[in-house]
């Protein structure tokens, strides 16, 4: 700190001390005056009490005298005199009670005096009343009694004692008041002398302080010049804007941005003249808010005097005007044109990524998601704000498979990887994607993040699986057809031989053995017939079939023969379309499905059969390789049984494949049913979960031939609607 600063602080301290002394003297004088006034009031109060005590004695005595005269003479004038004296005595008692109400010590002896006087007045009243009713003789003894006289003497003595005490107190207070007056006068003169000395000292100090202010003003101008140089050196635009929106100050960088040589071109002009019209309303709102004392931020565009267009970001701060309490606008503006151009370029690149139907995502080397495009939102179901920052392995995968670990190691070593992955969506649905990974490095060549582009191929894989399954079933059917021919050639001689032996061996034991042999041979022949039907395709007489009556018949069979532990539910609309096919074979398919459902629920459950009219479009036909565009009747058989695993579902239509115990099934039921459905031009879908049950949906093409009109006149409208 400089010596001048310490000198100024010293002058300020002396000035403050002088003012404190003057104020102290004023306070002392005021205090003495207050004490003097208080003593004077005490003297006045004591004088009033003394006066009032003296005034009580005479009316009280007059009251007693007038009462005695009336008792002796019964003169009405004496009675009037008594009443007047009585009222005056009572009034004096009330006055002295008010005068001593605030003084506890005085109230003590007043509280002794008041009841005695009141009691004495009551006695006088009683004697007058007795004289008026019974005459003078009735009160004569009371007048002459010592008790009556003693009461009067006690009152006089109490008044005398109180008066003596109050007179002594009055004399003391008068002496104190005189002493306080003398002290106040002396103190006043001393304070006046001290104040005059201090005023002279303050005048000297003030003169020195004014000279110091002049020196400070010079230093302030020098500091202002240095501050102006610093502001002009600031690389951002600084503006000072008045409340009416005109420019007060601007620095050198602001002049360069506005493309002018001198500040005179801008000072005093409206600041929004260079702001583009679409931003002026927002800037006006900002300026209004800042002039109300608020801090604000705004991005807007300006055009310089030479036509250059710039994006500006302003940080507006209110500055209080100490003279009138209003605010002016300090604006710190920064040119953000390059930043805006870079942001625009990033947005355009982001739009290109979002247009892509593939899922594009970026994660760091710690598997935290950094970028998630709209294609990823559509594929997986999560919004970008839900997943950014989360671990991609926990989000999209049930567990870390060896394939996933190999992919990570390969991309870190070679910089890229390509392959198929099984991933999860937000609804826990498993999808298959074809994924391409590319390693991104930082400026130092170190691994920074991994870019992944994922294309869903779930439907493609499902169609491939369906095609492979159909080809496998076709191969099995061809093989089974050849085996059936060979087995038929073997079984025919055996059956003929058994029939010949039955004729030559008539005994019962031989007949029993031969009958058993014949039954088994015929059973084998029937089994081969089923296999042959599956291999060649079932052929039968096809007619127009009504599905609704057929399903009603199935419902009756279930109700009559299935265990009561199975709850059955049917949903069979009456307006089902007709199909062209073999009613016996369709009946066989449905019976096979409901029996399988029954066997899947050994402990009971819920079995439901439903049907509906359905039109399959192009999209649905692409999902299922066996489906074709057109109208279908969909028959659904649902159970709540044990369900099937995915591996079992892939093999259920293979001949001789069964999950039942030995002797409980041949494994040809579903393969034969599939052959019947395909022979009718239909297809079947299966959905099952272990522990939750199974659902078979059979799709049979609806008949649109003219034969349907011959069966039912109502069908025309139904088919037309389909």
C-alpha positions in Angstrom: 0.0 0.0 0.0 1.2 3.6 -0.7 1.8 6.3 1.9 -0.9 8.4 0.3 -3.4 5.6 0.9 -2.4 5.3 4.6 -2.7 9.1 4.9 -6.2 9.1 3.5 -7.2 6.3 5.8 -5.8 8.3 8.8 -7.7 11.4 7.8 -10.9 9.3 7.5 -10.3 7.8 11.0 -9.8 11.3 12.6 -12.9 12.6 10.9 -14.9 9.7 12.1 -13.5 10.1 15.7 -14.4 13.8 15.7 -17.9 13.0 14.6 -18.2 10.4 17.3 -17.2 12.9 20.0 -19.7 15.4 18.8 -22.4 12.8 18.7 -21.4 11.6 22.2 -21.7 15.2 23.6 -25.0 15.5 22.0 -26.1 12.2 23.5 -24.8 13.3 27.0 -26.6 16.6 26.7 -29.8 14.9 25.6 -29.4 12.4 28.5 -29.0 15.2 31.1 -32.0 17.0 29.7 -34.1 13.8 29.9 -33.0 13.3 33.5 -33.9 16.9 34.4 -37.3 16.5 32.8 -37.8 13.2 34.6 -36.9 14.8 38.0 -39.2 17.7 37.3 -42.1 15.4 36.5 -41.4 13.5 39.8 -41.5 16.7 41.8 -44.8 17.7 40.1 -46.3 14.3 40.8 -45.3 14.5 44.5 -46.7 18.0 44.8 -50.0 16.8 43.3 -50.2 13.9 45.8 -49.5 16.2 48.8 -52.1 18.7 47.6 -54.7 16.0 47.1 -54.0 14.4 50.6 -54.5 17.8 52.2 -57.7 18.3 50.3 -59.1 15.0 51.6 -59.0 16.0 55.3 -61.3 19.1 55.1 -64.1 17.5 53.0 -64.1 14.4 55.2 -64.4 16.5 58.4 -67.2 18.6 56.8 -68.9 15.3 55.9 -68.8 14.1 59.5 -69.9 17.5 60.9 -72.9 17.8 58.5 -73.9 14.2 59.3 -73.9 14.9 63.1 -75.9 18.1 62.7 -78.5 16.3 60.6 -78.7 13.5 63.2 -79.4 16.0 66.0 -81.6 18.5 64.1 -83.0 16.5 61.1 -82.6 19.8 59.1 -82.7 19.3 55.3 -80.0 21.9 54.7 -77.6 19.9 56.9 -78.4 16.8 54.8 -77.6 18.7 51.6 -74.4 19.9 53.1 -73.5 16.3 54.1 -74.3 14.9 50.6 -72.1 17.6 48.9 -69.2 16.9 51.3 -69.7 13.1 50.8 -69.4 13.4 47.0 -66.3 15.6 47.2 -64.6 13.2 49.6 -65.3 10.3 47.2 -64.1 12.3 44.2 -60.8 13.1 46.1 -60.3 9.5 46.8 -60.6 8.6 43.1 -58.2 11.3 42.1 -55.5 10.3 44.5 -55.9 6.6 43.3 -55.2 7.7 39.7 -52.2 9.8 40.8 -50.6 6.8 42.6 -51.6 4.1 40.2 -48.0 3.8 38.7 -46.2 3.9 42.0 -46.2 0.6 43.9 -44.9 2.1 47.2 -47.6 4.8 47.2 -50.3 2.3 46.3 -49.5 0.4 49.5 -50.6 3.1 51.9 -53.4 4.3 49.6 -54.7 0.7 49.7 -54.8 1.1 53.6 -56.5 4.6 53.4 -59.2 3.9 50.8 -61.0 1.1 52.7 -60.9 3.0 56.0 -62.5 6.1 54.4 -65.0 3.9 52.5 -65.9 2.1 55.7 -66.3 5.5 57.6 -68.6 6.8 54.9 -70.7 3.7 55.0 -71.1 4.0 58.8 -72.2 7.6 58.3 -74.7 6.5 55.6 -76.0 3.8 57.9 -76.5 6.2 60.8 -78.5 8.6 58.6 -80.7 5.8 57.4 -81.3 4.7 61.0 -82.1 8.3 62.0 -84.7 8.6 59.2 -86.4 5.3 60.1 -86.3 5.2 63.9 -85.5 8.7 65.1 -82.7 10.3 67.1 -82.8 7.9 70.1 -81.9 5.0 67.9 -78.6 6.5 66.8 -77.7 8.5 70.0 -75.7 5.7 71.5 -73.7 5.2 68.3 -72.8 8.8 68.1 -71.5 8.9 71.7 -69.6 5.6 71.4 -65.7 5.5 71.5 -65.6 3.2 68.5 -67.0 5.8 66.2 -64.5 8.4 67.4 -61.6 5.9 67.2 -62.4 5.2 63.5 -62.3 8.9 62.6 -59.0 9.4 64.5 -57.3 6.4 62.6 -58.2 8.0 59.3 -56.8 11.4 60.3 -53.7 9.8 61.7 -53.1 7.8 58.4 -53.6 10.9 56.3 -51.2 12.8 58.5 -48.5 10.1 58.3 -48.9 9.8 54.5 -48.7 13.5 54.1 -45.5 13.7 56.1 -43.8 11.0 54.1 -44.9 12.6 50.7 -43.7 16.0 51.8 -40.3 14.7 52.7 -40.1 12.9 49.4 -41.1 16.1 47.6 -38.3 18.1 49.4 -35.7 15.4 48.3 -36.8 15.5 44.7 -36.7 19.3 44.6 -33.1 19.1 45.8 -32.2 16.5 43.2 -33.9 18.5 40.4 -31.8 21.6 41.4 -28.6 19.5 41.3 -29.5 18.0 37.9 -30.1 21.4 36.5 -26.8 22.7 37.6 -25.0 19.6 36.2 -26.8 19.9 32.8 -25.8 23.5 32.5 -22.2 22.8 33.2 -22.2 19.8 30.8 -23.8 21.8 28.1 -21.1 24.5 28.2 -18.3 22.0 28.3 -19.8 20.1 25.3 -20.2 23.4 23.4 -16.5 24.2 23.9 -15.4 20.7 22.8 -17.7 20.8 19.8 -16.3 24.1 18.6 -12.8 22.7 18.9 -13.8 19.6 16.9 -15.6 21.7 14.2 -12.3 23.6 13.7 -10.4 20.3 13.5 -12.9 18.8 11.1 -12.7 21.9 8.8 -8.9 21.4 8.6 -9.3 17.7 8.0 -12.0 18.3 5.3 -9.7 20.7 3.5 -6.9 18.2 3.5 -9.3 15.5 2.3 -10.4 17.6 -0.6 -6.9 18.0 -1.7 -6.4 14.3 -1.4 -9.5 13.7 -3.6 -8.1 15.9 -6.3 -4.9 13.7 -6.3 -7.1 10.6 -6.3 -9.1 11.9 -9.3 -5.9 12.4 -11.2 -4.8 8.8 -10.4 -8.3 7.6 -11.3 -8.0 9.2 -14.8 -4.7 7.5 -15.2 -6.2 4.2 -14.1 -9.1 4.7 -16.5 -6.7 5.2 -19.4 -4.8 2.0 -18.5 -8.2 0.1 -18.2 -9.2 1.4 -21.6 -6.0 0.1 -23.1 -6.7 -3.3 -21.5 -10.3 -3.4 -22.8 -9.1 -2.5 -26.3 -6.6 -5.4 -26.1 -9.4 -7.9 -25.3 -10.0 -10.3 -28.2 -13.8 -10.2 -27.7 -16.3 -7.4 -28.5 -17.2 -5.4 -25.4 -20.2 -3.0 -25.6 -21.9 -0.7 -23.1 -25.6 -0.1 -24.0 -27.9 2.5 -22.5 -31.4 1.7 -21.3 -32.9 3.1 -24.5 -30.9 0.7 -26.6 -28.2 3.2 -27.9 -24.5 2.4 -27.8 -22.4 4.1 -25.1 -19.0 2.4 -25.4 -17.3 -0.2 -27.6 -13.8 -1.6 -27.7 -11.3 -2.0 -30.6 -12.3 -5.6 -31.3 -16.0 -4.6 -31.5 -15.0 -1.9 -34.1 -13.2 -4.6 -36.1 -16.2 -6.9 -36.0 -18.6 -4.1 -37.0 -16.1 -3.2 -39.8 -15.8 0.5 -38.9 -12.7 2.7 -38.3 -14.0 5.0 -35.5 -16.4 4.6 -32.6 -18.1 7.8 -33.5 -20.0 6.0 -36.3 -21.7 3.8 -33.7 -21.8 5.8 -30.4 -25.3 7.1 -29.8 -26.9 4.9 -32.5 -29.4 2.0 -31.8 -27.4 -1.2 -31.2 -29.8 -3.4 -33.1 -29.2 -1.7 -36.4 -26.6 -4.3 -37.5 -28.6 -7.3 -36.1 -30.5 -9.4 -38.7 -34.2 -8.7 -38.6 -35.1 -12.3 -37.5 -33.1 -11.8 -34.3 -34.1 -8.3 -33.3 -37.1 -9.2 -31.2 -35.1 -11.7 -29.2 -32.3 -9.2 -28.7 -34.9 -6.6 -27.5 -36.3 -9.0 -25.0 -32.8 -9.7 -23.7 -32.0 -6.0 -23.4 -35.2 -5.4 -21.5 -34.4 -8.3 -19.1 -30.9 -7.1 -18.5 -32.1 -3.5 -17.7 -34.3 -5.1 -15.1 -31.2 -6.6 -13.3 -31.0 -10.1 -14.9 -28.1 -11.9 -16.6 -28.8 -13.3 -20.1 -27.2 -15.2 -23.0 -28.2 -15.1 -26.7 -26.9 -16.3 -30.0 -27.7 -14.1 -33.0 -26.4 -13.0 -36.4 -25.1 -9.5 -37.5 -24.0 -8.0 -40.7 -21.0 -5.6 -40.7 -20.8 -2.3 -42.5 -18.8 -4.1 -45.3 -21.4 -6.9 -45.6 -19.7 -9.7 -43.6 -22.2 -11.9 -41.9 -21.2 -13.3 -38.5 -22.7 -15.5 -35.7 -22.3 -13.8 -32.3 -22.8 -15.1 -28.8 -23.4 -12.4 -26.1 -23.2 -12.7 -22.4 -25.2 -9.8 -21.0 -24.6 -8.4 -17.5 -26.5 -5.6 -15.8 -24.5 -2.6 -14.4 -26.2 -0.5 -11.7 -26.3 3.3 -12.2 -25.6 4.6 -8.6 -27.2 8.0 -9.4 -30.7 6.8 -10.0 -30.6 3.0 -9.3 -31.3 2.0 -13.0 -29.3 -0.6 -14.9 -27.3 -0.4 -18.1 -26.3 -3.3 -20.4 -22.7 -4.6 -20.5 -22.4 -7.0 -23.4 -19.5 -9.4 -23.9 -19.8 -10.7 -27.5 -17.8 -13.5 -29.0 -17.6 -14.4 -32.8 -18.8 -18.1 -33.0 -19.1 -18.3 -36.8 -16.5 -21.1 -37.2 -18.1 -23.0 -34.3 -21.6 -22.7 -35.9 -20.2 -23.9 -39.3 -18.6 -26.9 -37.6 -21.9 -27.7 -35.8 -23.8 -27.5 -39.0 -21.4 -29.9 -40.7 -21.8 -32.3 -37.7 -25.6 -32.1 -38.0 -25.5 -32.8 -41.7 -23.2 -35.8 -41.0 -25.6 -36.9 -38.3 -28.6 -36.7 -40.6 -26.8 -38.9 -43.1 -26.2 -41.5 -40.4 -29.8 -41.3 -39.3 -31.1 -41.8 -42.8 -29.3 -45.1 -43.0 -31.6 -48.1 -42.2 -28.6 -49.9 -40.5 -27.9 -49.5 -36.8 -24.7 -47.4 -36.5 -23.2 -47.1 -33.0 -19.9 -46.0 -31.5 -18.4 -47.3 -28.2 -15.2 -46.6 -26.5 -12.7 -49.3 -25.7 -14.4 -49.8 -22.4 -17.6 -50.7 -24.2 -19.4 -47.5 -23.1 -21.8 -46.3 -25.9 -20.9 -42.9 -27.3 -23.2 -42.6 -30.4 -26.5 -44.3 -31.3 -28.2 -43.4 -34.6 -31.9 -43.5 -35.4 -31.4 -46.8 -37.3 -30.2 -48.3 -33.9 -33.3 -46.8 -32.2 -35.6 -48.5 -34.8 -33.7 -51.8 -34.6 -33.3 -52.2 -30.8 -36.1 -50.0 -29.4 -33.9 -47.8 -27.1 -33.7 -44.1 -27.6 -30.2 -42.5 -27.8 -30.6 -40.7 -24.5 -31.5 -44.0 -22.8 -28.3 -45.8 -23.8 -25.5 -43.3 -24.2 -22.9 -44.0 -21.5 -24.2 -47.5 -20.8 -22.2 -50.8 -21.3 -23.1 -52.3 -24.7 -22.3 -55.8 -23.5 -24.8 -55.6 -20.7 -27.4 -54.0 -23.0 -27.4 -56.2 -26.1 -26.1 -59.6 -25.0 -27.3 -62.2 -22.5 -23.8 -63.4 -21.9 -20.3 -63.0 -23.3 -19.9 -65.7 -26.0 -16.5 -66.9 -27.3 -17.5 -65.5 -30.7 -17.9 -62.0 -29.1 -14.5 -62.2 -27.3 -12.9 -63.3 -30.6 -14.5 -60.4 -32.4 -13.1 -57.9 -29.8 -9.6 -59.3 -30.0 -9.6 -59.4 -33.8 -10.8 -55.8 -34.1 -8.2 -54.6 -31.6 -5.4 -56.5 -33.4 -6.4 -56.0 -37.1 -8.6 -53.0 -37.0 -11.8 -54.6 -38.3 -14.1 -57.6 -37.9 -17.1 -58.9 -39.8 -19.6 -61.6 -38.8 -23.0 -62.6 -37.4 -24.2 -61.9 -33.8 -27.2 -62.8 -31.7 -28.4 -59.7 -29.9 -31.3 -58.5 -27.7 -33.8 -55.7 -28.2 -35.5 -53.6 -25.6 -38.3 -56.2 -25.4 -35.8 -59.0 -24.8 -36.4 -60.3 -28.4 -33.4 -62.2 -29.9 -32.4 -60.9 -33.3 -29.6 -61.9 -35.7 -27.5 -59.1 -37.2 -24.7 -59.0 -39.7 -22.1 -56.8 -37.9 -19.1 -54.8 -39.2 -16.6 -53.4 -36.7 -14.0 -50.8 -37.4 -11.4 -49.6 -34.9 -10.9 -45.8 -34.6 -7.6 -44.5 -33.3 -6.7 -41.1 -31.7 -4.0 -38.7 -33.0 -1.3 -40.7 -31.2 -2.4 -43.9 -32.9 -3.9 -45.4 -29.7 -7.2 -47.3 -29.9 -10.0 -44.8 -29.1 -13.4 -46.3 -30.0 -15.1 -49.0 -32.1 -17.6 -48.1 -34.9 -20.2 -50.8 -35.5 -22.7 -51.1 -38.4 -25.3 -53.7 -37.8 -27.9 -55.1 -40.4 -30.7 -57.3 -39.2 -30.9 -60.6 -41.0 -33.3 -62.4 -38.6 -36.0 -63.0 -41.3 -33.4 -64.1 -43.8 -32.0 -66.6 -41.4 -35.5 -67.9 -40.5 -36.4 -68.4 -44.2 -33.1 -70.2 -44.7 -33.9 -72.5 -41.8 -37.4 -73.1 -43.2 -36.0 -73.9 -46.6 -33.4 -76.3 -45.0 -36.2 -78.0 -43.0 -38.4 -78.4 -46.0 -35.5 -79.9 -48.0 -34.7 -82.3 -45.1 -38.3 -83.4 -44.9 -38.4 -83.9 -48.6 -35.3 -86.0 -48.5 -36.7 -88.0 -45.6 -39.9 -88.5 -47.5 -38.1 -89.8 -50.6 -36.0 -92.2 -48.4 -39.1 -93.3 -46.5 -41.0 -94.1 -49.8 -38.2 -96.4 -50.9 -38.1 -98.1 -47.6 -41.9 -98.6 -47.5 -41.8 -100.4 -50.9 -39.2 -102.8 -49.7 -41.0 -103.4 -46.4 -44.3 -104.0 -48.3 -42.6 -106.6 -50.4 -41.4 -108.3 -47.2 -44.7 -108.1 -45.3 -46.9 -109.4 -48.2 -45.4 -113.0 -48.2 -45.5 -113.1 -44.4 -49.2 -112.2 -44.3 -50.0 -114.8 -47.0 -48.0 -117.4 -45.1 -49.9 -116.6 -41.9 -53.2 -117.0 -43.6 -52.2 -120.4 -45.1 -51.0 -121.6 -41.7 -54.3 -120.6 -40.1 -56.1 -123.1 -42.4 -53.6 -125.9 -41.8 -53.3 -125.5 -38.0 -56.8 -125.5 -36.6 -55.9 -126.0 -32.9 -56.7 -123.1 -30.6 -53.2 -122.5 -29.4 -51.8 -122.2 -33.0 -54.7 -120.1 -34.1 -54.0 -117.7 -31.2 -50.4 -117.4 -32.1 -51.1 -116.9 -35.8 -53.8 -114.3 -35.0 -51.3 -112.3 -33.0 -48.8 -112.6 -35.9 -51.5 -111.5 -38.4 -52.5 -108.5 -36.3 -48.9 -107.3 -36.0 -48.3 -107.7 -39.7 -51.5 -105.7 -40.5 -50.4 -103.1 -38.0 -47.0 -102.8 -39.7 -48.8 -102.5 -43.0 -50.9 -99.6 -41.7 -47.8 -98.0 -40.4 -46.2 -98.3 -43.7 -49.3 -96.9 -45.4 -49.0 -93.7 -43.2 -45.3 -93.4 -44.1 -46.2 -93.8 -47.8 -48.9 -91.1 -47.5 -46.3 -88.8 -46.0 -43.7 -89.6 -48.6 -46.0 -89.3 -51.7 -48.5 -86.8 -50.4 -52.0 -87.7 -49.3 -54.5 -88.2 -52.0 -58.2 -88.2 -51.4 -61.4 -87.0 -52.7 -61.6 -83.2 -52.2 -64.8 -81.3 -51.8 -66.0 -78.0 -50.5 -65.6 -78.3 -46.7 -67.3 -76.3 -44.0 -64.8 -75.8 -41.1 -67.3 -74.6 -38.5 -69.3 -77.9 -38.3 -66.1 -79.9 -38.3 -64.7 -77.9 -35.4 -68.0 -78.4 -33.5 -67.6 -82.1 -33.9 -64.0 -81.9 -32.5 -65.4 -79.9 -29.6 -67.9 -82.6 -28.8 -65.1 -85.3 -28.8 -63.0 -83.2 -26.4 -65.9 -82.6 -24.1 -66.9 -86.2 -23.9 -63.5 -88.0 -23.8 -60.9 -85.7 -22.4 -60.1 -85.6 -18.6 -62.1 -83.1 -16.5 -58.8 -81.6 -15.3 -58.5 -80.0 -18.8 -60.5 -76.8 -19.2 -61.7 -76.5 -22.7 -62.5 -73.2 -24.5 -63.8 -72.8 -28.1 -64.0 -69.7 -30.2 -65.7 -70.8 -33.5 -67.3 -68.0 -35.5 -70.2 -68.9 -37.7 -69.1 -67.0 -40.8 -65.9 -68.9 -41.4 -64.9 -69.3 -45.1 -65.1 -72.6 -46.8 -62.0 -74.6 -47.9 -61.5 -77.2 -50.6 -60.2 -80.5 -49.2 -60.8 -83.9 -47.8 -62.9 -83.6 -44.7 -61.6 -86.9 -43.3 -58.0 -85.8 -43.6 -58.7 -82.4 -42.1 -60.5 -84.1 -39.2 -57.4 -86.3 -38.7 -55.1 -83.3 -38.5 -57.3 -81.6 -35.9 -57.7 -84.8 -33.8 -53.9 -85.3 -33.9 -53.3 -81.7 -32.6 -55.8 -81.8 -29.8 -54.6 -85.3 -28.7 -51.0 -84.0 -28.6 -52.3 -81.0 -26.5 -54.0 -83.4 -24.1 -50.8 -85.5 -23.7 -48.8 -82.4 -23.0 -51.0 -81.6 -20.0 -51.0 -84.8 -17.8 -51.8 -82.8 -14.7 -54.5 -80.7 -16.4 -54.5 -77.3 -17.9 -56.3 -75.1 -20.4 -57.0 -76.1 -24.1 -58.3 -73.6 -26.6 -59.5 -74.0 -30.2 -60.1 -70.9 -32.3 -60.6 -70.1 -36.0 -60.7 -66.9 -38.0 -60.7 -65.7 -41.6 -57.4 -64.2 -42.6 -55.9 -62.5 -45.7 -52.1 -62.9 -46.1 -50.3 -60.1 -47.8 -46.9 -59.8 -49.4 -45.0 -59.1 -46.2 -46.4 -62.1 -44.3 -45.8 -64.3 -47.3 -42.1 -63.3 -47.3 -41.7 -64.3 -43.7 -42.9 -67.9 -44.2 -41.5 -69.8 -47.1 -44.6 -72.0 -47.4 -47.1 -69.1 -47.4 -48.7 -67.5 -50.5 -50.6 -64.3 -50.9 -54.4 -65.0 -50.5 -57.3 -65.8 -48.2 -57.0 -68.4 -45.5 -58.9 -70.0 -42.7 -56.6 -70.0 -39.7 -57.2 -72.7 -37.1 -55.4 -72.3 -33.7 -54.9 -75.0 -31.1 -53.4 -73.7 -27.9 -52.5 -75.6 -24.7 -50.8 -74.6 -21.4 -48.8 -77.8 -21.2 -45.1 -78.5 -20.7 -44.0 -76.8 -24.0 -41.1 -77.6 -26.3 -37.5 -76.4 -26.6 -36.3 -74.8 -29.8 -34.3 -77.9 -30.8 -37.5 -80.1 -30.4 -39.5 -77.6 -32.4 -37.1 -78.0 -35.3 -37.7 -81.8 -35.5 -41.3 -82.3 -34.5 -42.4 -82.8 -38.2 -39.7 -85.4 -38.9 -41.1 -89.0 -39.4 -40.6 -91.3 -36.4 -39.5 -88.4 -34.1 -41.3 -88.4 -30.8 -40.8 -87.2 -27.3 -43.3 -89.7 -25.9 -42.4 -92.9 -24.1 -41.8 -96.1 -26.0 -45.2 -97.6 -27.0 -47.1 -94.4 -26.7 -46.5 -92.9 -30.1 -45.1 -93.8 -33.5 -43.7 -90.3 -34.4 -45.8 -90.2 -37.6 -48.7 -88.1 -36.3 -47.3 -84.6 -37.0 -45.4 -85.6 -40.1 -48.7 -87.1 -41.6 -50.6 -83.9 -40.5 -48.0 -81.7 -42.2 -48.3 -83.8 -45.4 -52.1 -83.4 -45.3 -51.8 -79.6 -44.7 -49.3 -79.2 -47.6 -51.5 -81.4 -49.9 -54.3 -78.9 -49.2 -52.0 -76.0 -50.2 -51.6 -74.7 -46.6 -48.9 -74.4 -44.0 -48.5 -74.5 -40.3 -46.7 -72.3 -37.7 -45.6 -73.5 -34.2 -44.9 -71.3 -31.2 -43.8 -72.9 -27.9 -42.0 -72.1 -24.6 -41.0 -74.6 -22.0 -43.3 -74.5 -19.0 -45.8 -72.1 -20.8 -47.4 -74.3 -23.4 -47.6 -74.7 -27.2 -49.7 -73.1 -30.0 -50.2 -74.7 -33.5 -51.7 -72.5 -36.2 -52.9 -74.3 -39.3 -53.5 -72.1 -42.4 -55.9 -73.7 -45.0 -56.6 -71.7 -48.3 -60.1 -70.5 -48.5 -62.2 -71.7 -51.5 -63.3 -69.0 -53.9 -64.7 -71.2 -56.6 -68.3 -71.0 -57.8 -69.1 -74.3 -56.0 -69.2 -72.5 -52.7 -72.2 -70.5 -54.0 -74.1 -73.7 -54.6 -73.6 -74.7 -50.9 -74.8 -71.6 -49.1 -76.4 -68.4 -50.4 -75.0 -66.6 -47.4 -71.4 -67.4 -48.3 -71.3 -65.0 -51.3 -71.2 -61.9 -49.1 -68.6 -63.4 -46.8 -66.2 -64.4 -49.6 -66.8 -61.1 -51.3 -65.8 -59.3 -48.1 -62.6 -61.4 -47.9 
